[in-house]
Amino acid sequence: MGGTSLSGVRVLVLTISDGVASGGRADESGAALAGRLEAMGATVERDAVPDEAGRIAARISAAAPTHPLIVSTGGTGLTPRDVTPQAVRSILDDEIPGIGEAMRAAGRAATPLADLSRSLGGIVGRSLVICVPGSPRGAMESLAAVELLLAHALETLAGPHDHGRPAARGDAARTSDRASAVEDAD
């Protein structure tokens, strides 16, 4: 896979927004992200869910077995409805702190407010999950900040699990059970 090519990779772009999920607002960030990922060669599916932790966790958990890359946009700010980081952390097998750090560092070039973003990245099964801000500009700058990491991360996740990762990782039933537990908590 090398470089920034995502040729043939199935990607879910998940917009987390009450307005977009209800059809009351256009999904500019999701469209921009999908366009960039398609230009990199990915096959992109788009979806939207409201700012509800259970719905977010359930949708990502359901997509993880079939989508090696999941990019969510929205819900990473500081308002009470911004619950994306909490929802995603509840289902992660591992967080990758460098992804969030890279996105915030790149964002500082445009605005000092980038440090308020709670963007993050992590692993669910063998899928890479990246949570970017909901504004089109913030979403695209954040994706650009980690583009060079994507192909290598996906290649590593798809490889054999003989380097200390448990074989059960990515088990669909386990992922589904976690999503159900999170959904029940909402």
N, C-alpha and C positions, 0 to 999 in steps of 0.2 A: 504494500500500500504506500509507502514512503511519501514524503512531502505533504502537500495539502490536498491531494486527491482523495476523494471519498467515493470513487467509482463503484457503483453497485451497492453501496451501503444503504440499508433501510433506516430512515431517520423519522422520528416523530417530533414535530414542532408543536408544542402544547402551549396555547395561550391561556394564561390564568387571569381572568377578568370577569367580573360580574356583568359588565356592559357588553363585552364581546360574546360571552356565553348565552346571554338573553337575546342577542341579535340587535341590540340597541346601539352598538358602536362598531365601526369598521376595525378590522384586525390589521392595522398597519405594521406592527412589529412582527407578527407571525408571517405576514406576506413578505416582508423584507428578509427575514431569516431564511424562509423557504427558498426565496430566489437565490440567495448567496449559496446555500447548501446545494441546491440543484446545479448551480454553476460549477461547484466543486465535484460534481458527478453523482451526488447522492440521489436516491429515490425518496422523496419526501411525502409524508402524510401529515395533514394538519388537523388539529382538534382544538376545542376550547372547553374549559370548565370554569365554574365560578370560584371565587376566593373562599373555598371551603376545604379545610385540611383533609377530611376523609375522601372527598372527591378527587383531590389532587393526588393523594397517595394511591388511591385505587386505580386511577388512570395510568399513572406511571408504572405501577406494579403489573398491570395488565399488558402494557406495551413492552416491558423489559424482555420477555422471552423471544420476541420477534423483531425488535428494533435495537441494534447495537448502539445507537446514539439517540438520546432523547434530549432535546433542548426545550426548556420551558422559558417562557417570557412573561414577566409580571409577578407581582406579589413579593418583591424583594426589598421594598422600602420599609418605612417606619409606621405606617398607619395601622390601626387595629385590624383591618381586613387583610393586611399583608402577612399571610401565613405560609407562603411557599417554603421558606427555609425550614420551618418546624415540620411541615408535612413531609418534605423530602428527607430530612434527617431521620425521621421515624422509620423509613424503609431502607435506608442505605446500609449496605454491607460494610463499606468503608468510605470515609470522606477523603477527598484529595485537596488539602488546604491550598496547595499551590495554584489551583485553578481560580479560586476566588481571589487570591492575592494578586494573580496576574491581571485579572479583569479590573480590580480596583486600581492597581498601579497604572494601567493604561488609561483608565478613566480620569486619573488626576491630570493628565495632559490637557483635558478639556475643561474640567471643573474640579475644585477642591471638594465639592459635595459627593464625589464618587466614593469617598471613604464611608459614607452613610449607607451604601448599598450592602445588602446581605447576600449578594450573589455567591454561589458555591458550585462545587462539582463533586461527584462521587460515583460510586459503583453500586448497582443493583444487579445481582447475578453476574452476567457477562456483559452488561450494558453500562455505558458511560452516560451519566446524567449531568447536564449542565444547566444551571438556573441563572438566567440573565435578567436585567431590568426590563420593565414594560414599555419604556419609551423607545420608539424606533431608533433614535440615535444611540441611546445607551445599550440597546440590544445588539446593534451592529458593531459598535466599538468593543463590546465585551466578547462577541464571537471572534472578531478580528484578533483580539489579544491572545486567544488560545488556538487559533486555526492551525498553527504549526505543530501543536501537540496532538491533535485529533487522530491523525492516521496512525501514529505510533501507539497511542493509548488503545485504540480499537484493535490494532494488530496484537498487542500484548494481551488484551482481555480475551480475544478469540483463541489464543494459543492454548497449549496444554497446561493443565494445572499441576505441574510437578515441581513448583517452586514454593511450596508451603501453603498454597491456597487450598482450602478444603474442597473436596470433590462435590459436596452438596451445594456449594454456591451456585446460584442461578436456578435451583430447583423450582419449577413452576408452582408446585403445591406450597412450598415454604413462602414464596413471594406472595401468592394468593392469600395465605393465612395472615400474613402481616398486613396486607391491604384491608382485609375484612376486619381485623382488630382495630385498625385506625379508623375505618369507616364507622364501626360500632361506637367509637369514642366520641364521634361528632354528634 
